[in-house]
């Protein structure tokens, strides 16, 4: 999610009580695997858009499970380990 300002080893604040809206950054579970992507909703269709060119967007296919686990509300980037 580097293009969204979230770098490796960032600490995320995730609110599970919020209902995810179009263009929110979300923590999603796709077929049991966690991912962080930007949520796109349009005309009843859903896409999870990567904000890093090395990762692909996810367009759920029939039979895949998708759960929006929470909405990212803040990120703390670490610059020194």
PyMOL Python script that loads the backbone (N, CA, C, O; Angstrom):
from pymol import cmd

cmd.read_pdbstr("""\
ATOM      1  N   UNK A   1       0.825  -1.203   0.000  1.00  0.00           N
ATOM      2  CA  UNK A   1       0.000   0.000   0.000  1.00  0.00           C
ATOM      3  C   UNK A   1       0.863   1.259   0.000  1.00  0.00           C
ATOM      4  O   UNK A   1       0.454   2.302   0.512  1.00  0.00           O
ATOM      5  N   UNK A   2       2.053   1.156  -0.574  1.00  0.00           N
ATOM      6  CA  UNK A   2       2.973   2.291  -0.554  1.00  0.00           C
ATOM      7  C   UNK A   2       2.386   3.520  -1.250  1.00  0.00           C
ATOM      8  O   UNK A   2       2.651   4.645  -0.827  1.00  0.00           O
ATOM      9  N   UNK A   3       1.603   3.329  -2.295  1.00  0.00           N
ATOM     10  CA  UNK A   3       1.004   4.468  -2.983  1.00  0.00           C
ATOM     11  C   UNK A   3      -0.094   5.131  -2.148  1.00  0.00           C
ATOM     12  O   UNK A   3      -0.544   6.227  -2.481  1.00  0.00           O
ATOM     13  N   UNK A   4      -0.525   4.483  -1.073  1.00  0.00           N
ATOM     14  CA  UNK A   4      -1.499   5.057  -0.147  1.00  0.00           C
ATOM     15  C   UNK A   4      -0.808   5.586   1.112  1.00  0.00           C
ATOM     16  O   UNK A   4      -1.469   6.045   2.043  1.00  0.00           O
ATOM     17  N   UNK A   5       0.530   5.519   1.135  1.00  0.00           N
ATOM     18  CA  UNK A   5       1.282   6.026   2.282  1.00  0.00           C
ATOM     19  C   UNK A   5       1.459   5.028   3.403  1.00  0.00           C
ATOM     20  O   UNK A   5       1.879   5.402   4.498  1.00  0.00           O
ATOM     21  N   UNK A   6       1.148   3.758   3.155  1.00  0.00           N
ATOM     22  CA  UNK A   6       1.322   2.709   4.156  1.00  0.00           C
ATOM     23  C   UNK A   6       2.519   1.864   3.741  1.00  0.00           C
ATOM     24  O   UNK A   6       2.489   1.203   2.703  1.00  0.00           O
ATOM     25  N   UNK A   7       3.569   1.885   4.550  1.00  0.00           N
ATOM     26  CA  UNK A   7       4.817   1.206   4.207  1.00  0.00           C
ATOM     27  C   UNK A   7       4.953  -0.117   4.957  1.00  0.00           C
ATOM     28  O   UNK A   7       4.189  -0.399   5.881  1.00  0.00           O
ATOM     29  N   UNK A   8       5.940  -0.930   4.547  1.00  0.00           N
ATOM     30  CA  UNK A   8       6.227  -2.179   5.249  1.00  0.00           C
ATOM     31  C   UNK A   8       6.444  -1.888   6.730  1.00  0.00           C
ATOM     32  O   UNK A   8       7.031  -0.870   7.095  1.00  0.00           O
ATOM     33  N   UNK A   9       5.974  -2.772   7.555  1.00  0.00           N
ATOM     34  CA  UNK A   9       6.100  -2.693   9.018  1.00  0.00           C
ATOM     35  C   UNK A   9       5.287  -1.566   9.645  1.00  0.00           C
ATOM     36  O   UNK A   9       5.512  -1.226  10.806  1.00  0.00           O
ATOM     37  N   UNK A  10       4.352  -0.982   8.909  1.00  0.00           N
ATOM     38  CA  UNK A  10       3.484   0.051   9.483  1.00  0.00           C
ATOM     39  C   UNK A  10       2.565  -0.596  10.512  1.00  0.00           C
ATOM     40  O   UNK A  10       2.213  -1.771  10.414  1.00  0.00           O
ATOM     41  N   UNK A  11       2.194   0.198  11.484  1.00  0.00           N
ATOM     42  CA  UNK A  11       1.198  -0.219  12.472  1.00  0.00           C
ATOM     43  C   UNK A  11      -0.115   0.425  12.061  1.00  0.00           C
ATOM     44  O   UNK A  11      -0.199   1.642  11.896  1.00  0.00           O
ATOM     45  N   UNK A  12      -1.137  -0.402  11.897  1.00  0.00           N
ATOM     46  CA  UNK A  12      -2.433   0.096  11.437  1.00  0.00           C
ATOM     47  C   UNK A  12      -3.436   0.143  12.571  1.00  0.00           C
ATOM     48  O   UNK A  12      -3.454  -0.726  13.442  1.00  0.00           O
ATOM     49  N   UNK A  13      -4.267   1.166  12.546  1.00  0.00           N
ATOM     50  CA  UNK A  13      -5.420   1.249  13.433  1.00  0.00           C
ATOM     51  C   UNK A  13      -6.619   0.848  12.586  1.00  0.00           C
ATOM     52  O   UNK A  13      -6.906   1.471  11.564  1.00  0.00           O
ATOM     53  N   UNK A  14      -7.318  -0.205  13.024  1.00  0.00           N
ATOM     54  CA  UNK A  14      -8.427  -0.753  12.248  1.00  0.00           C
ATOM     55  C   UNK A  14      -9.693  -0.707  13.103  1.00  0.00           C
ATOM     56  O   UNK A  14      -9.702  -1.200  14.232  1.00  0.00           O
ATOM     57  N   UNK A  15     -10.743  -0.124  12.573  1.00  0.00           N
ATOM     58  CA  UNK A  15     -12.027  -0.041  13.269  1.00  0.00           C
ATOM     59  C   UNK A  15     -12.964  -1.074  12.668  1.00  0.00           C
ATOM     60  O   UNK A  15     -13.398  -0.944  11.523  1.00  0.00           O
ATOM     61  N   UNK A  16     -13.268  -2.092  13.442  1.00  0.00           N
ATOM     62  CA  UNK A  16     -14.148  -3.160  12.961  1.00  0.00           C
ATOM     63  C   UNK A  16     -15.622  -2.777  13.064  1.00  0.00           C
ATOM     64  O   UNK A  16     -16.477  -3.470  12.511  1.00  0.00           O
ATOM     65  N   UNK A  17     -15.931  -1.691  13.758  1.00  0.00           N
ATOM     66  CA  UNK A  17     -17.324  -1.280  13.917  1.00  0.00           C
ATOM     67  C   UNK A  17     -17.818  -0.437  12.735  1.00  0.00           C
ATOM     68  O   UNK A  17     -19.025  -0.296  12.539  1.00  0.00           O
ATOM     69  N   UNK A  18     -16.899   0.119  11.956  1.00  0.00           N
ATOM     70  CA  UNK A  18     -17.306   0.944  10.817  1.00  0.00           C
ATOM     71  C   UNK A  18     -17.769   0.080   9.652  1.00  0.00           C
ATOM     72  O   UNK A  18     -17.228  -0.997   9.404  1.00  0.00           O
ATOM     73  N   UNK A  19     -18.769   0.567   8.951  1.00  0.00           N
ATOM     74  CA  UNK A  19     -19.200  -0.093   7.721  1.00  0.00           C
ATOM     75  C   UNK A  19     -18.334   0.451   6.588  1.00  0.00           C
ATOM     76  O   UNK A  19     -18.269   1.663   6.378  1.00  0.00           O
ATOM     77  N   UNK A  20     -17.680  -0.432   5.872  1.00  0.00           N
ATOM     78  CA  UNK A  20     -16.771  -0.024   4.805  1.00  0.00           C
ATOM     79  C   UNK A  20     -17.534   0.682   3.688  1.00  0.00           C
ATOM     80  O   UNK A  20     -18.608   0.248   3.271  1.00  0.00           O
ATOM     81  N   UNK A  21     -16.948   1.783   3.216  1.00  0.00           N
ATOM     82  CA  UNK A  21     -17.533   2.559   2.133  1.00  0.00           C
ATOM     83  C   UNK A  21     -16.570   2.592   0.948  1.00  0.00           C
ATOM     84  O   UNK A  21     -15.386   2.282   1.073  1.00  0.00           O
ATOM     85  N   UNK A  22     -17.109   2.972  -0.189  1.00  0.00           N
ATOM     86  CA  UNK A  22     -16.329   3.113  -1.420  1.00  0.00           C
ATOM     87  C   UNK A  22     -15.080   3.953  -1.147  1.00  0.00           C
ATOM     88  O   UNK A  22     -15.178   5.038  -0.574  1.00  0.00           O
ATOM     89  N   UNK A  23     -13.934   3.470  -1.543  1.00  0.00           N
ATOM     90  CA  UNK A  23     -12.615   4.073  -1.451  1.00  0.00           C
ATOM     91  C   UNK A  23     -11.977   4.011  -0.064  1.00  0.00           C
ATOM     92  O   UNK A  23     -10.896   4.566   0.129  1.00  0.00           O
ATOM     93  N   UNK A  24     -12.609   3.356   0.900  1.00  0.00           N
ATOM     94  CA  UNK A  24     -11.948   3.113   2.186  1.00  0.00           C
ATOM     95  C   UNK A  24     -10.798   2.132   1.981  1.00  0.00           C
ATOM     96  O   UNK A  24     -10.848   1.280   1.094  1.00  0.00           O
ATOM     97  N   UNK A  25      -9.772   2.259   2.802  1.00  0.00           N
ATOM     98  CA  UNK A  25      -8.739   1.231   2.871  1.00  0.00           C
ATOM     99  C   UNK A  25      -9.233   0.230   3.898  1.00  0.00           C
ATOM    100  O   UNK A  25      -9.570   0.594   5.025  1.00  0.00           O
ATOM    101  N   UNK A  26      -9.273  -1.042   3.498  1.00  0.00           N
ATOM    102  CA  UNK A  26      -9.859  -2.060   4.350  1.00  0.00           C
ATOM    103  C   UNK A  26      -8.900  -3.229   4.573  1.00  0.00           C
ATOM    104  O   UNK A  26      -7.996  -3.485   3.777  1.00  0.00           O
ATOM    105  N   UNK A  27      -9.131  -3.919   5.674  1.00  0.00           N
ATOM    106  CA  UNK A  27      -8.526  -5.224   5.886  1.00  0.00           C
ATOM    107  C   UNK A  27      -9.603  -6.211   5.453  1.00  0.00           C
ATOM    108  O   UNK A  27     -10.707  -6.220   5.998  1.00  0.00           O
ATOM    109  N   UNK A  28      -9.273  -7.034   4.478  1.00  0.00           N
ATOM    110  CA  UNK A  28     -10.237  -7.989   3.933  1.00  0.00           C
ATOM    111  C   UNK A  28      -9.681  -9.396   4.068  1.00  0.00           C
ATOM    112  O   UNK A  28      -8.468  -9.599   4.130  1.00  0.00           O
ATOM    113  N   UNK A  29     -10.583 -10.358   4.114  1.00  0.00           N
ATOM    114  CA  UNK A  29     -10.207 -11.767   4.121  1.00  0.00           C
ATOM    115  C   UNK A  29     -10.780 -12.380   2.851  1.00  0.00           C
ATOM    116  O   UNK A  29     -11.996 -12.441   2.668  1.00  0.00           O
ATOM    117  N   UNK A  30      -9.882 -12.832   1.976  1.00  0.00           N
ATOM    118  CA  UNK A  30     -10.283 -13.449   0.705  1.00  0.00           C
ATOM    119  C   UNK A  30      -9.843 -14.901   0.753  1.00  0.00           C
ATOM    120  O   UNK A  30      -8.650 -15.202   0.805  1.00  0.00           O
ATOM    121  N   UNK A  31     -10.822 -15.796   0.735  1.00  0.00           N
ATOM    122  CA  UNK A  31     -10.552 -17.237   0.815  1.00  0.00           C
ATOM    123  C   UNK A  31      -9.628 -17.573   1.989  1.00  0.00           C
ATOM    124  O   UNK A  31      -8.722 -18.397   1.862  1.00  0.00           O
ATOM    125  N   UNK A  32      -9.871 -16.924   3.134  1.00  0.00           N
ATOM    126  CA  UNK A  32      -9.116 -17.222   4.353  1.00  0.00           C
ATOM    127  C   UNK A  32      -7.789 -16.498   4.479  1.00  0.00           C
ATOM    128  O   UNK A  32      -7.089 -16.683   5.475  1.00  0.00           O
ATOM    129  N   UNK A  33      -7.418 -15.677   3.500  1.00  0.00           N
ATOM    130  CA  UNK A  33      -6.142 -14.952   3.518  1.00  0.00           C
ATOM    131  C   UNK A  33      -6.410 -13.453   3.727  1.00  0.00           C
ATOM    132  O   UNK A  33      -7.246 -12.864   3.041  1.00  0.00           O
ATOM    133  N   UNK A  34      -5.692 -12.847   4.682  1.00  0.00           N
ATOM    134  CA  UNK A  34      -5.840 -11.419   4.944  1.00  0.00           C
ATOM    135  C   UNK A  34      -5.109 -10.604   3.885  1.00  0.00           C
ATOM    136  O   UNK A  34      -4.055 -11.004   3.391  1.00  0.00           O
ATOM    137  N   UNK A  35      -5.687  -9.450   3.543  1.00  0.00           N
ATOM    138  CA  UNK A  35      -5.058  -8.505   2.628  1.00  0.00           C
ATOM    139  C   UNK A  35      -5.519  -7.101   2.995  1.00  0.00           C
ATOM    140  O   UNK A  35      -6.571  -6.922   3.608  1.00  0.00           O
ATOM    141  N   UNK A  36      -4.729  -6.119   2.616  1.00  0.00           N
ATOM    142  CA  UNK A  36      -5.098  -4.719   2.817  1.00  0.00           C
ATOM    143  C   UNK A  36      -5.171  -4.080   1.442  1.00  0.00           C
ATOM    144  O   UNK A  36      -4.196  -4.080   0.690  1.00  0.00           O
ATOM    145  N   UNK A  37      -6.335  -3.537   1.121  1.00  0.00           N
ATOM    146  CA  UNK A  37      -6.562  -2.960  -0.201  1.00  0.00           C
ATOM    147  C   UNK A  37      -7.557  -1.805  -0.071  1.00  0.00           C
ATOM    148  O   UNK A  37      -8.197  -1.631   0.966  1.00  0.00           O
ATOM    149  N   UNK A  38      -7.671  -1.026  -1.140  1.00  0.00           N
ATOM    150  CA  UNK A  38      -8.691   0.023  -1.202  1.00  0.00           C
ATOM    151  C   UNK A  38      -9.962  -0.600  -1.789  1.00  0.00           C
ATOM    152  O   UNK A  38      -9.907  -1.297  -2.802  1.00  0.00           O
ATOM    153  N   UNK A  39     -11.089  -0.345  -1.153  1.00  0.00           N
ATOM    154  CA  UNK A  39     -12.369  -0.924  -1.553  1.00  0.00           C
ATOM    155  C   UNK A  39     -13.024  -0.062  -2.623  1.00  0.00           C
ATOM    156  O   UNK A  39     -13.174   1.149  -2.456  1.00  0.00           O
ATOM    157  N   UNK A  40     -13.410  -0.694  -3.713  1.00  0.00           N
ATOM    158  CA  UNK A  40     -14.175  -0.024  -4.763  1.00  0.00           C
ATOM    159  C   UNK A  40     -15.504  -0.739  -4.909  1.00  0.00           C
ATOM    160  O   UNK A  40     -15.555  -1.953  -5.106  1.00  0.00           O
ATOM    161  N   UNK A  41     -16.587   0.036  -4.809  1.00  0.00           N
ATOM    162  CA  UNK A  41     -17.943  -0.492  -4.987  1.00  0.00           C
ATOM    163  C   UNK A  41     -18.602   0.332  -6.074  1.00  0.00           C
ATOM    164  O   UNK A  41     -18.610   1.562  -6.018  1.00  0.00           O
ATOM    165  N   UNK A  42     -19.161  -0.359  -7.076  1.00  0.00           N
ATOM    166  CA  UNK A  42     -19.817   0.345  -8.166  1.00  0.00           C
ATOM    167  C   UNK A  42     -20.883  -0.558  -8.758  1.00  0.00           C
ATOM    168  O   UNK A  42     -20.588  -1.658  -9.224  1.00  0.00           O
ATOM    169  N   UNK A  43     -22.105  -0.098  -8.739  1.00  0.00           N
ATOM    170  CA  UNK A  43     -23.238  -0.813  -9.338  1.00  0.00           C
ATOM    171  C   UNK A  43     -23.330  -2.248  -8.824  1.00  0.00           C
ATOM    172  O   UNK A  43     -23.577  -3.174  -9.598  1.00  0.00           O
ATOM    173  N   UNK A  44     -23.129  -2.431  -7.518  1.00  0.00           N
ATOM    174  CA  UNK A  44     -23.243  -3.761  -6.928  1.00  0.00           C
ATOM    175  C   UNK A  44     -22.018  -4.636  -7.099  1.00  0.00           C
ATOM    176  O   UNK A  44     -22.001  -5.769  -6.618  1.00  0.00           O
ATOM    177  N   UNK A  45     -20.998  -4.141  -7.770  1.00  0.00           N
ATOM    178  CA  UNK A  45     -19.760  -4.905  -7.967  1.00  0.00           C
ATOM    179  C   UNK A  45     -18.704  -4.414  -6.988  1.00  0.00           C
ATOM    180  O   UNK A  45     -18.685  -3.242  -6.612  1.00  0.00           O
ATOM    181  N   UNK A  46     -17.832  -5.320  -6.583  1.00  0.00           N
ATOM    182  CA  UNK A  46     -16.797  -5.014  -5.607  1.00  0.00           C
ATOM    183  C   UNK A  46     -15.433  -5.354  -6.194  1.00  0.00           C
ATOM    184  O   UNK A  46     -15.261  -6.374  -6.861  1.00  0.00           O
ATOM    185  N   UNK A  47     -14.467  -4.474  -5.928  1.00  0.00           N
ATOM    186  CA  UNK A  47     -13.084  -4.731  -6.315  1.00  0.00           C
ATOM    187  C   UNK A  47     -12.197  -4.260  -5.172  1.00  0.00           C
ATOM    188  O   UNK A  47     -12.459  -3.227  -4.555  1.00  0.00           O
ATOM    189  N   UNK A  48     -11.152  -5.019  -4.896  1.00  0.00           N
ATOM    190  CA  UNK A  48     -10.142  -4.614  -3.928  1.00  0.00           C
ATOM    191  C   UNK A  48      -8.930  -4.162  -4.721  1.00  0.00           C
ATOM    192  O   UNK A  48      -8.275  -4.969  -5.381  1.00  0.00           O
ATOM    193  N   UNK A  49      -8.630  -2.868  -4.656  1.00  0.00           N
ATOM    194  CA  UNK A  49      -7.583  -2.273  -5.494  1.00  0.00           C
ATOM    195  C   UNK A  49      -6.283  -2.147  -4.708  1.00  0.00           C
ATOM    196  O   UNK A  49      -6.252  -1.593  -3.609  1.00  0.00           O
ATOM    197  N   UNK A  50      -5.220  -2.668  -5.293  1.00  0.00           N
ATOM    198  CA  UNK A  50      -3.892  -2.577  -4.693  1.00  0.00           C
ATOM    199  C   UNK A  50      -3.358  -1.158  -4.857  1.00  0.00           C
ATOM    200  O   UNK A  50      -3.606  -0.507  -5.873  1.00  0.00           O
ATOM    201  N   UNK A  51      -2.624  -0.682  -3.852  1.00  0.00           N
ATOM    202  CA  UNK A  51      -1.966   0.626  -3.938  1.00  0.00           C
ATOM    203  C   UNK A  51      -0.457   0.415  -3.963  1.00  0.00           C
ATOM    204  O   UNK A  51       0.315   1.205  -3.420  1.00  0.00           O
ATOM    205  N   UNK A  52      -0.070  -0.659  -4.602  1.00  0.00           N
ATOM    206  CA  UNK A  52       1.334  -1.011  -4.778  1.00  0.00           C
ATOM    207  C   UNK A  52       1.421  -1.721  -6.127  1.00  0.00           C
ATOM    208  O   UNK A  52       0.733  -2.720  -6.336  1.00  0.00           O
ATOM    209  N   UNK A  53       2.244  -1.230  -7.038  1.00  0.00           N
ATOM    210  CA  UNK A  53       2.267  -1.811  -8.389  1.00  0.00           C
ATOM    211  C   UNK A  53       2.755  -3.260  -8.449  1.00  0.00           C
ATOM    212  O   UNK A  53       2.589  -3.912  -9.481  1.00  0.00           O
ATOM    213  N   UNK A  54       3.343  -3.776  -7.384  1.00  0.00           N
ATOM    214  CA  UNK A  54       3.810  -5.161  -7.408  1.00  0.00           C
ATOM    215  C   UNK A  54       2.713  -6.158  -7.023  1.00  0.00           C
ATOM    216  O   UNK A  54       2.927  -7.369  -7.079  1.00  0.00           O
ATOM    217  N   UNK A  55       1.542  -5.651  -6.632  1.00  0.00           N
ATOM    218  CA  UNK A  55       0.421  -6.522  -6.269  1.00  0.00           C
ATOM    219  C   UNK A  55      -0.750  -6.291  -7.210  1.00  0.00           C
ATOM    220  O   UNK A  55      -0.943  -5.191  -7.728  1.00  0.00           O
ATOM    221  N   UNK A  56      -1.521  -7.339  -7.419  1.00  0.00           N
ATOM    222  CA  UNK A  56      -2.683  -7.271  -8.320  1.00  0.00           C
ATOM    223  C   UNK A  56      -3.933  -6.852  -7.568  1.00  0.00           C
ATOM    224  O   UNK A  56      -4.063  -7.076  -6.364  1.00  0.00           O
ATOM    225  N   UNK A  57      -4.850  -6.239  -8.306  1.00  0.00           N
ATOM    226  CA  UNK A  57      -6.189  -5.981  -7.772  1.00  0.00           C
ATOM    227  C   UNK A  57      -6.892  -7.320  -7.599  1.00  0.00           C
ATOM    228  O   UNK A  57      -6.540  -8.308  -8.243  1.00  0.00           O
ATOM    229  N   UNK A  58      -7.884  -7.338  -6.727  1.00  0.00           N
ATOM    230  CA  UNK A  58      -8.668  -8.555  -6.512  1.00  0.00           C
ATOM    231  C   UNK A  58     -10.109  -8.265  -6.894  1.00  0.00           C
ATOM    232  O   UNK A  58     -10.754  -7.393  -6.314  1.00  0.00           O
ATOM    233  N   UNK A  59     -10.600  -8.996  -7.863  1.00  0.00           N
ATOM    234  CA  UNK A  59     -12.008  -8.946  -8.245  1.00  0.00           C
ATOM    235  C   UNK A  59     -12.565 -10.321  -7.888  1.00  0.00           C
ATOM    236  O   UNK A  59     -12.292 -11.304  -8.577  1.00  0.00           O
ATOM    237  N   UNK A  60     -13.352 -10.389  -6.802  1.00  0.00           N
ATOM    238  CA  UNK A  60     -13.844 -11.696  -6.369  1.00  0.00           C
ATOM    239  C   UNK A  60     -14.623 -12.409  -7.468  1.00  0.00           C
ATOM    240  O   UNK A  60     -15.472 -11.828  -8.144  1.00  0.00           O
ATOM    241  N   UNK A  61     -14.303 -13.676  -7.618  1.00  0.00           N
ATOM    242  CA  UNK A  61     -14.986 -14.514  -8.605  1.00  0.00           C
ATOM    243  C   UNK A  61     -16.064 -15.333  -7.904  1.00  0.00           C
ATOM    244  O   UNK A  61     -16.057 -15.475  -6.681  1.00  0.00           O
ATOM    245  N   UNK A  62     -16.968 -15.856  -8.680  1.00  0.00           N
ATOM    246  CA  UNK A  62     -18.018 -16.699  -8.115  1.00  0.00           C
ATOM    247  C   UNK A  62     -17.382 -17.855  -7.371  1.00  0.00           C
ATOM    248  O   UNK A  62     -16.488 -18.526  -7.887  1.00  0.00           O
ATOM    249  N   UNK A  63     -17.855 -18.085  -6.142  1.00  0.00           N
ATOM    250  CA  UNK A  63     -17.330 -19.168  -5.322  1.00  0.00           C
ATOM    251  C   UNK A  63     -16.254 -18.718  -4.346  1.00  0.00           C
ATOM    252  O   UNK A  63     -15.949 -19.438  -3.395  1.00  0.00           O
ATOM    253  N   UNK A  64     -15.670 -17.536  -4.562  1.00  0.00           N
ATOM    254  CA  UNK A  64     -14.681 -17.023  -3.621  1.00  0.00           C
ATOM    255  C   UNK A  64     -15.393 -16.405  -2.428  1.00  0.00           C
ATOM    256  O   UNK A  64     -16.495 -15.869  -2.553  1.00  0.00           O
ATOM    257  N   UNK A  65     -14.747 -16.488  -1.271  1.00  0.00           N
ATOM    258  CA  UNK A  65     -15.305 -15.838  -0.092  1.00  0.00           C
ATOM    259  C   UNK A  65     -14.563 -14.529   0.135  1.00  0.00           C
ATOM    260  O   UNK A  65     -13.339 -14.469   0.023  1.00  0.00           O
ATOM    261  N   UNK A  66     -15.308 -13.494   0.451  1.00  0.00           N
ATOM    262  CA  UNK A  66     -14.756 -12.175   0.733  1.00  0.00           C
ATOM    263  C   UNK A  66     -15.446 -11.621   1.966  1.00  0.00           C
ATOM    264  O   UNK A  66     -16.672 -11.526   2.013  1.00  0.00           O
ATOM    265  N   UNK A  67     -14.653 -11.256   2.962  1.00  0.00           N
ATOM    266  CA  UNK A  67     -15.175 -10.624   4.170  1.00  0.00           C
ATOM    267  C   UNK A  67     -14.386  -9.353   4.401  1.00  0.00           C
ATOM    268  O   UNK A  67     -13.155  -9.373   4.402  1.00  0.00           O
ATOM    269  N   UNK A  68     -15.088  -8.245   4.598  1.00  0.00           N
ATOM    270  CA  UNK A  68     -14.421  -7.008   4.989  1.00  0.00           C
ATOM    271  C   UNK A  68     -14.282  -7.076   6.510  1.00  0.00           C
ATOM    272  O   UNK A  68     -15.273  -6.995   7.237  1.00  0.00           O
ATOM    273  N   UNK A  69     -13.056  -7.223   6.976  1.00  0.00           N
ATOM    274  CA  UNK A  69     -12.765  -7.460   8.388  1.00  0.00           C
ATOM    275  C   UNK A  69     -12.775  -6.161   9.180  1.00  0.00           C
ATOM    276  O   UNK A  69     -13.164  -6.152  10.348  1.00  0.00           O
ATOM    277  N   UNK A  70     -12.349  -5.056   8.555  1.00  0.00           N
ATOM    278  CA  UNK A  70     -12.326  -3.768   9.241  1.00  0.00           C
ATOM    279  C   UNK A  70     -11.865  -2.662   8.310  1.00  0.00           C
ATOM    280  O   UNK A  70     -11.392  -2.917   7.202  1.00  0.00           O
ATOM    281  N   UNK A  71     -12.012  -1.428   8.777  1.00  0.00           N
ATOM    282  CA  UNK A  71     -11.637  -0.247   8.013  1.00  0.00           C
ATOM    283  C   UNK A  71     -10.396   0.369   8.657  1.00  0.00           C
ATOM    284  O   UNK A  71     -10.368   0.613   9.864  1.00  0.00           O
ATOM    285  N   UNK A  72      -9.379   0.615   7.846  1.00  0.00           N
ATOM    286  CA  UNK A  72      -8.158   1.245   8.341  1.00  0.00           C
ATOM    287  C   UNK A  72      -8.444   2.727   8.551  1.00  0.00           C
ATOM    288  O   UNK A  72      -8.875   3.424   7.632  1.00  0.00           O
ATOM    289  N   UNK A  73      -8.197   3.204   9.786  1.00  0.00           N
ATOM    290  CA  UNK A  73      -8.456   4.608  10.104  1.00  0.00           C
ATOM    291  C   UNK A  73      -7.170   5.402  10.300  1.00  0.00           C
ATOM    292  O   UNK A  73      -7.196   6.632  10.266  1.00  0.00           O
ATOM    293  N   UNK A  74      -6.040   4.715  10.505  1.00  0.00           N
ATOM    294  CA  UNK A  74      -4.760   5.408  10.677  1.00  0.00           C
ATOM    295  C   UNK A  74      -3.625   4.426  10.443  1.00  0.00           C
ATOM    296  O   UNK A  74      -3.787   3.214  10.585  1.00  0.00           O
ATOM    297  N   UNK A  75      -2.465   4.980  10.078  1.00  0.00           N
ATOM    298  CA  UNK A  75      -1.266   4.164   9.902  1.00  0.00           C
ATOM    299  C   UNK A  75      -0.088   4.896  10.530  1.00  0.00           C
ATOM    300  O   UNK A  75       0.060   6.108  10.377  1.00  0.00           O
ATOM    301  N   UNK A  76       0.739   4.148  11.232  1.00  0.00           N
ATOM    302  CA  UNK A  76       1.964   4.685  11.810  1.00  0.00           C
ATOM    303  C   UNK A  76       3.109   3.973  11.118  1.00  0.00           C
ATOM    304  O   UNK A  76       3.285   2.765  11.273  1.00  0.00           O
ATOM    305  N   UNK A  77       3.888   4.728  10.353  1.00  0.00           N
ATOM    306  CA  UNK A  77       5.014   4.133   9.625  1.00  0.00           C
ATOM    307  C   UNK A  77       6.264   4.152  10.488  1.00  0.00           C
ATOM    308  O   UNK A  77       6.545   5.131  11.180  1.00  0.00           O
ATOM    309  N   UNK A  78       7.002   3.066  10.435  1.00  0.00           N
ATOM    310  CA  UNK A  78       8.259   2.965  11.168  1.00  0.00           C
ATOM    311  C   UNK A  78       9.400   3.281  10.199  1.00  0.00           C
ATOM    312  O   UNK A  78       9.444   2.759   9.085  1.00  0.00           O
ATOM    313  N   UNK A  79      10.307   4.129  10.630  1.00  0.00           N
ATOM    314  CA  UNK A  79      11.429   4.506   9.776  1.00  0.00           C
ATOM    315  C   UNK A  79      12.755   3.935  10.243  1.00  0.00           C
ATOM    316  O   UNK A  79      13.746   3.974   9.514  1.00  0.00           O
ATOM    317  N   UNK A  80      12.775   3.408  11.449  1.00  0.00           N
ATOM    318  CA  UNK A  80      13.982   2.766  11.953  1.00  0.00           C
ATOM    319  C   UNK A  80      13.568   1.590  12.786  1.00  0.00           C
ATOM    320  O   UNK A  80      12.674   1.682  13.627  1.00  0.00           O
ATOM    321  N   UNK A  81      14.232   0.476  12.544  1.00  0.00           N
ATOM    322  CA  UNK A  81      13.884  -0.742  13.282  1.00  0.00           C
ATOM    323  C   UNK A  81      14.792  -0.897  14.472  1.00  0.00           C
ATOM    324  O   UNK A  81      14.663  -1.861  15.225  1.00  0.00           O
TER     325      UNK A  81
END
""", "prot")
cmd.dss("prot")
cmd.show_as("cartoon", "prot")
cmd.util.cbc("prot")
cmd.orient("prot")
